[in-house]
Amino acid sequence: MEPMDIEPSSSTSNLGINYYDSDVIGNGATAIVYRGFFDVPEKKAAIKRVFVQYYDVFENELKIWSSVDDNVNIIRCFKYLKWEEPTGINLYFAMELANTSLQNFVEQNPQDYVSIKNYLRDACKGLKWLHGKRVIHRDIKPANIMIFDNGIAKLGDFGISKKISSITEGTNSMGRGTGDYLAPEVIEAIDTKQAFVNTTSLDIFSMGLTIHNSLAQGNHIFGSVFRRLLNITSGRMDWSNLVGGDMGVRAKSLVSAMIKYEGKDRPNIEAVLNHPFFWNYKKDLRFVMSLAKSFSDKNIPEIKQINSKYSDEMSKTMMDGDWRQYIEDASLELFTANHKRKYKTSRIMELVALIRDKNEHYLELNTLLLMDDFFGENGEFSDEKYIKFFTSKVPHLIIFLYCTMQSIKVKGRFKYDYYTDDRKNFTMLT
C-alpha cells in the first residue's frame, strides 16, 4: 500500500504530509483521518483532511496548537497546510498517532476504573492547559480522549476550538460540539437560533458528562439518545449506572457540580483537578491527618457543627449517623483495645481522631492489625492499606469532610493545601 503524498505549495515546500488512502482511522461529515506520516516514514502520524469551509479555527488557535510539546496532555499537531484540490481547498494536519480512544478503552475494559480515572485526569490536565491559553475545546467526549502506549491520555480533535472571547451563532451547523455532550445553554441557543458566548464552562459540562459516562460503562447520565437533549435542558439525570463505593461517591460529587444547569455555577478546571475524585491514598491520608491536627482542640465550635451536619446528611439516607455501623465490631475492638481514649461513634470527628491516633501510634496496634490481611505489607505498616480500609468501609468519609470544610469557609494553611480560589462549593449527593 503506497502512501499518497500531499505536495504543498512552493511557499511551504518543506511540509511533506503523506497518508494511506485505504487506511482510514476515522471518518466524519467534515473530515477524514488517515494513518500516515510526515517528512519521512519514521515520523508516523494521524493525517486529518478537512474541508476548509467546515473548519472555523482561527490562525491564532492553529499557532497555539502547533506550540504543544510532549509535556502537555493535548494531541500534538506537527504540521498543517492548505492545499487546493479539484474539490476545493482542504486543510491537512499531521497529528500524533494514538493507540486507541477512551471510548474504545471503556468498551473493552468497562470496569478498569483505576486506569479510566488516570486517563480522565490526563484529559483534565490537557483542558487546563487549553483554558490557560484562553482557548476552549468545545468537543470533549470519550472518543476525543486519545490513549497512547505509554499509558498517557491526551485531548484530541482540536478542530472546533475557539478563543474564549468569541461568540457563536446558534444557527451555525458546525463548531458547536457533539449533541450528546452539549451544555444546555448551547442546545437552547440552537433551538432558538440565538448566539451564545463561548466560555470555559461549556467544556466543564462536557467533561463532566465524559467522566460520568466513562465510569458508568458507557451509559449516558441523561438517558437514551431519543430523549437526551430534552433531558439535558430539563436536568433529568440517571445515576444508576455509575460505579459504586468510594469512587462513585467522589465521582457523583464532582460530576454533579460540573453539569449544573447554569454555566456560572460550574467549577473551573483547577477546582475540578483539585477535587478528591482525583486524589491518591497519600493525599487522602494527609487530608485526614491535617484535619485532625487543625481540630485537635475539642472545644473548637466547628467540631460540633461538623458532627451535626454529618447526622443530618445521614438521616437523608435513613441512617442514624453512627459510623460504627460501617466497621465490623471485631475490627473496631482491635482498634480500641489497649487505648485509654473512648471514641464516640455518633460523632464523625471522633472517627477522624481515631484515624489520626492509630496512624501516629501504629506500633501500639494489636499485632493482628499489623499482618498482611490488615495493614501490613511485607513486614511494614502500609499507609495505603490503612487509609483505604476506612475509605472503603465509610465510602462517603472523604467527600463529606471535604465538602463540609469547604462550606464552613475553612481558612489558613489547611485551605491553601486542599482548596482552590474557585467559590463554587461541591456537595455530597446522598
Disulfide bonds with the S-S distance in Angstrom:
none
